[in-house]
């Protein structure tokens, strides 16, 4: 072989570098493919999760979990609201009575709302308008069904709170059974210790009273509705009698104190959170079974 041929067959340093770089690159690709091949296998294995039916399942599961968590938070909020309500009511029902005229004045000047005054004890004097008595029906107390006689009270000049003649408040005088005849109200000046309540409204799904006409029985103590037939009636608050001088009929039972409990809100909170965990766990079980079945 002559010198020219040997020179042609010889590889230049640049060619050697290119060959080495190519060899290293190829080996690197082979190594990387070997290291990450399981990732591709995993993708193929879990690719079924992207099918439309599975996507719909994922969306349903996520929506159910979000809904249940929000319901749990809502019940937890209701629990705290009930705790706060119990705290306020328990303090108000044992407070010393205040003159009713002070509360009526606060309502008239908008310095207080009816909700600010509910459950407070008040003192008031006046004369019952017995001929305008009506009954609140569908009431129960201690497991007994009955009615509550409602009688307007005309607050007189001689009242202990200094009210005016033209002020009328409705008084729930107590509870009687269905078979008991409605007793007449005292026909002289009476002095009351009573508890403030706010006007009632129809709850969803309940029966309602006729919108017009004179009522002798009501389902809800809706003061605005009753003002159509009771002149000068205060439409924001009414009273539940606690003590009356002179005494009212012995057949009237005092309206029971409110039940101050937190109810089942806390247990419902735990239930919704547990349900959301079960839904998530159920999704995991379904996916794992699919993987095992191939």
LUMMI-360860 format. One line per field, with one value per residue (C-alpha): residue in one letter; x, y, z. Coordinates in Angstrom, 3 decimals, padded with zeros to 6 digits. Last residue first. Example, Ala and Ser with C-alpha at 12.3 -4.5 7.8 and 13.67 -1.06 7.14 Angstrom:
<vexdos>
r: [S; A];
c1: [013.670; 012.300];
c2: [-001.060; -004.500];
c3: [007.140; 007.800];
</vexdos>
This chain:
<vexdos>
r: [X; X; X; X; X; X; X; X; X; X; X; X; X; X; X; X; X; X; X; X; X; X; X; X; X; X; X; X; X; X; X; X; X; X; X; X; X; X; X; X; X; X; X; X; X; X; X; X; X; X; X; X; X; X; X; X; X; X; X; X; X; X; X; X; X; X; X; X; X; X; X; X; X; X; X; X; X; X; X; X; X; X; X; X; X; X; X; X; X; X; X; X; X; X; X; X; X; X; X; X; X; X; X; X; X; X; X; X; X; X; X; X; X; X; X; X; X; X; X; X; X; X; X; X; X; X; X; X; X; X; X; X; X; X; X; X; X; X; X; X; X; X; X; X; X; X; X; X; X; X; X; X; X; X; X; X; X; X; X; X; X; X; X; X; X; X; X; X; X; X; X; X; X; X; X; X; X; X; X; X; X; X; X; X; X; X; X; X; X; X; X; X; X; X; X; X; X; X; X; X; X; X; X; X; X; X; X; X; X; X; X; X; X; X; X; X; X; X; X; X; X; X; X; X; X; X; X; X; X; X; X; X; X; X; X; X; X; X; X; X; X; X; X; X; X; X; X; X; X; X; X; X; X; X; X; X; X; X; X; X; X; X; X; X; X; X; X; X; X; X; X; X; X; X; X; X; X; X; X; X; X; X; X; X; X; X; X; X; X; X; X; X; X; X];
c1: [-055.676; -057.892; -055.387; -055.352; -059.150; -059.295; -056.852; -058.933; -062.154; -060.459; -058.979; -062.381; -063.981; -061.375; -062.260; -065.983; -065.351; -063.369; -066.217; -068.683; -066.481; -066.435; -070.216; -070.698; -068.399; -070.357; -073.658; -072.419; -071.646; -075.007; -077.075; -078.788; -076.781; -079.306; -081.135; -084.777; -086.776; -088.718; -092.218; -095.239; -097.002; -099.973; -103.416; -106.070; -105.446; -106.984; -105.009; -103.715; -104.153; -101.294; -099.720; -096.448; -094.644; -096.798; -095.304; -095.173; -095.368; -092.832; -092.536; -096.078; -097.235; -101.008; -102.652; -105.974; -106.255; -107.919; -105.392; -102.666; -103.007; -101.212; -098.332; -098.180; -097.767; -098.288; -098.331; -101.049; -103.820; -107.343; -110.141; -109.041; -110.868; -110.469; -107.449; -104.186; -105.584; -103.127; -100.320; -099.621; -096.021; -093.713; -091.215; -091.762; -094.535; -093.564; -093.526; -093.319; -090.711; -090.867; -090.362; -090.907; -093.453; -093.903; -097.367; -099.473; -103.168; -105.858; -109.230; -111.161; -108.879; -108.802; -111.566; -110.672; -110.627; -112.447; -110.093; -110.366; -107.365; -105.145; -104.237; -101.040; -100.255; -101.295; -099.602; -099.869; -100.272; -099.149; -101.307; -100.158; -102.840; -103.246; -099.602; -097.060; -095.727; -093.975; -096.113; -099.270; -101.669; -101.742; -102.835; -101.203; -103.951; -103.101; -104.209; -105.121; -103.605; -104.833; -102.284; -103.563; -103.156; -101.137; -099.452; -095.873; -094.551; -096.028; -097.606; -099.077; -101.055; -103.285; -102.634; -106.040; -107.797; -108.829; -110.334; -113.219; -110.656; -109.010; -106.759; -105.973; -102.520; -099.315; -095.858; -092.664; -090.144; -087.945; -085.680; -086.161; -086.119; -084.853; -081.945; -084.017; -086.712; -084.161; -082.633; -081.661; -084.350; -086.029; -089.392; -087.733; -085.769; -088.967; -090.786; -087.916; -088.051; -091.842; -091.539; -089.942; -087.012; -087.298; -084.152; -082.144; -082.663; -084.166; -081.586; -078.407; -079.627; -080.834; -077.467; -075.392; -077.865; -077.736; -073.910; -073.852; -076.477; -074.435; -071.356; -073.253; -074.647; -071.064; -070.084; -073.149; -072.062; -068.483; -069.784; -072.013; -068.999; -066.945; -069.790; -070.156; -066.410; -066.222; -069.227; -067.855; -064.455; -066.077; -068.367; -065.510; -063.355; -066.219; -066.848; -063.150; -063.443; -066.289; -064.450; -061.214; -058.300; -058.073; -057.479; -053.972; -052.897; -050.908; -049.647; -048.371; -046.833; -045.033; -043.681; -042.379; -040.938; -038.762; -037.084; -033.747; -033.367; -034.234; -031.702; -028.966; -029.680; -029.742; -026.411; -024.846; -025.926; -024.613; -021.289; -020.802; -021.712; -019.294; -016.537; -017.128; -017.203; -013.954; -012.276; -013.387; -011.884; -008.598; -008.327; -008.864; -006.185; -007.480; -006.721; -003.205; -002.447; -003.619; -001.312; 001.689; 001.506; 000.000];
c2: [-005.791; -007.153; -005.991; -002.459; -002.276; -003.449; -000.741; 001.956; 000.846; 000.712; 004.208; 005.633; 004.001; 005.589; 009.026; 008.388; 006.989; 010.111; 012.365; 010.327; 010.748; 014.531; 014.581; 012.431; 014.559; 017.713; 015.904; 014.978; 018.635; 019.869; 017.368; 019.816; 022.474; 022.650; 025.528; 024.490; 027.699; 028.230; 026.777; 029.044; 029.282; 026.966; 028.563; 026.589; 028.660; 031.668; 034.920; 036.226; 039.882; 040.555; 038.454; 036.522; 035.033; 036.266; 035.871; 039.250; 040.528; 042.342; 044.102; 044.895; 046.940; 046.925; 050.335; 048.740; 044.957; 043.617; 044.423; 044.551; 040.767; 040.371; 042.591; 040.715; 037.280; 034.915; 031.918; 029.272; 031.683; 031.308; 033.881; 035.710; 038.571; 038.710; 038.867; 036.973; 033.693; 031.952; 029.794; 026.077; 025.010; 023.790; 026.612; 028.468; 031.010; 034.084; 034.907; 038.361; 038.673; 037.624; 039.647; 037.927; 039.042; 040.427; 041.835; 044.262; 044.113; 046.797; 045.087; 042.660; 039.654; 037.571; 035.089; 031.420; 029.518; 026.253; 023.327; 020.398; 021.346; 021.868; 025.293; 027.319; 030.824; 034.472; 035.241; 039.015; 041.330; 044.901; 048.014; 051.604; 054.289; 054.933; 055.825; 054.020; 055.147; 051.897; 051.050; 051.592; 054.298; 055.979; 052.722; 050.092; 048.309; 044.604; 042.493; 038.867; 035.697; 032.387; 029.626; 026.298; 022.597; 019.474; 017.744; 016.448; 018.779; 021.716; 021.744; 024.378; 023.746; 026.774; 030.354; 031.481; 034.839; 037.421; 040.638; 040.777; 040.452; 043.812; 043.423; 046.525; 047.836; 047.415; 046.476; 044.900; 043.314; 040.224; 039.997; 036.980; 039.068; 042.632; 042.741; 040.710; 043.399; 045.961; 048.625; 052.275; 052.497; 055.447; 053.652; 050.386; 052.047; 053.756; 050.429; 048.962; 051.757; 051.516; 047.838; 048.724; 046.394; 043.007; 041.637; 039.233; 035.468; 035.011; 037.339; 035.497; 032.061; 033.607; 035.126; 032.041; 029.709; 031.802; 031.778; 027.987; 027.690; 029.838; 027.734; 024.562; 026.100; 026.909; 023.276; 022.192; 024.434; 023.133; 019.572; 020.498; 022.093; 018.925; 016.833; 018.964; 019.013; 015.235; 014.651; 016.986; 015.241; 011.811; 012.863; 014.465; 011.356; 009.081; 011.195; 010.964; 007.193; 006.985; 009.301; 007.250; 009.026; 006.599; 003.807; 005.234; 004.057; 001.017; 002.705; 005.617; 003.281; 001.375; 004.684; 005.477; 001.987; 002.641; 005.466; 003.916; 001.623; 004.396; 006.613; 003.966; 003.380; 007.095; 007.514; 004.656; 006.293; 009.662; 008.245; 006.430; 009.538; 011.645; 009.037; 008.924; 012.727; 012.994; 010.385; 012.291; 015.466; 013.702; 012.588; 009.035; 007.235; 005.361; 008.222; 008.735; 005.048; 005.080; 007.944; 006.367; 003.253; 000.000];
c3: [033.372; 036.144; 038.730; 037.317; 037.272; 040.860; 041.835; 040.132; 041.865; 045.283; 044.867; 043.887; 046.928; 049.198; 047.828; 048.331; 051.830; 052.784; 051.592; 053.680; 056.750; 056.270; 055.880; 058.992; 061.151; 060.327; 060.895; 064.379; 065.078; 063.762; 065.729; 068.083; 069.890; 072.697; 074.348; 074.428; 074.732; 077.969; 078.028; 077.592; 080.947; 081.249; 081.100; 082.958; 086.088; 084.331; 084.576; 087.874; 088.750; 088.279; 085.549; 085.369; 082.386; 079.507; 076.037; 074.316; 070.742; 068.601; 065.247; 064.118; 067.113; 066.835; 066.413; 065.395; 065.401; 062.219; 059.489; 062.149; 062.287; 058.953; 060.063; 063.352; 061.788; 064.700; 062.383; 062.211; 063.036; 064.387; 064.664; 061.517; 059.852; 056.091; 053.819; 053.253; 054.534; 056.888; 055.561; 055.675; 056.017; 053.236; 053.606; 056.851; 057.255; 059.196; 062.900; 064.465; 067.173; 070.810; 073.986; 077.325; 079.866; 083.351; 083.251; 085.219; 084.551; 084.615; 084.816; 082.625; 083.135; 079.916; 079.246; 079.136; 075.816; 076.359; 076.916; 074.508; 072.350; 075.375; 076.708; 076.449; 077.654; 077.447; 074.156; 074.312; 071.332; 071.847; 071.520; 071.987; 071.624; 075.327; 075.875; 078.023; 081.404; 082.259; 085.307; 083.327; 084.471; 081.082; 079.479; 077.250; 075.355; 075.376; 072.407; 073.284; 071.847; 073.282; 072.529; 071.209; 071.929; 071.312; 074.243; 074.013; 076.681; 074.775; 071.365; 069.074; 065.914; 066.535; 067.614; 068.856; 068.712; 071.298; 069.947; 072.441; 075.235; 074.606; 077.646; 079.679; 080.438; 082.366; 081.162; 082.471; 080.128; 079.891; 076.841; 074.575; 071.364; 071.753; 069.293; 066.827; 066.951; 065.871; 068.072; 067.540; 064.889; 066.659; 066.928; 067.908; 070.707; 071.898; 071.954; 073.977; 076.527; 076.704; 077.619; 080.936; 081.664; 083.322; 085.019; 082.914; 083.201; 079.727; 078.168; 079.218; 078.120; 074.854; 073.942; 074.767; 073.101; 069.913; 069.939; 070.302; 067.571; 065.199; 065.993; 065.120; 061.941; 060.873; 061.437; 059.450; 056.581; 056.783; 056.520; 053.602; 051.920; 052.446; 051.058; 047.930; 047.238; 047.665; 045.411; 042.717; 042.817; 042.539; 039.706; 037.776; 038.173; 037.099; 033.995; 033.187; 033.571; 031.070; 028.674; 028.715; 030.336; 033.252; 030.729; 030.125; 033.573; 032.384; 029.223; 031.239; 033.778; 031.002; 029.702; 033.123; 033.490; 030.429; 032.256; 033.267; 030.251; 027.867; 029.603; 029.298; 025.614; 024.951; 026.760; 024.782; 021.530; 022.588; 023.736; 020.402; 018.425; 020.445; 019.944; 016.186; 015.924; 017.876; 015.635; 012.583; 013.962; 014.710; 011.043; 010.169; 008.063; 005.033; 002.655; 004.019; 003.757; 000.152; -000.716; 001.015; -001.009; 000.000];
</vexdos>
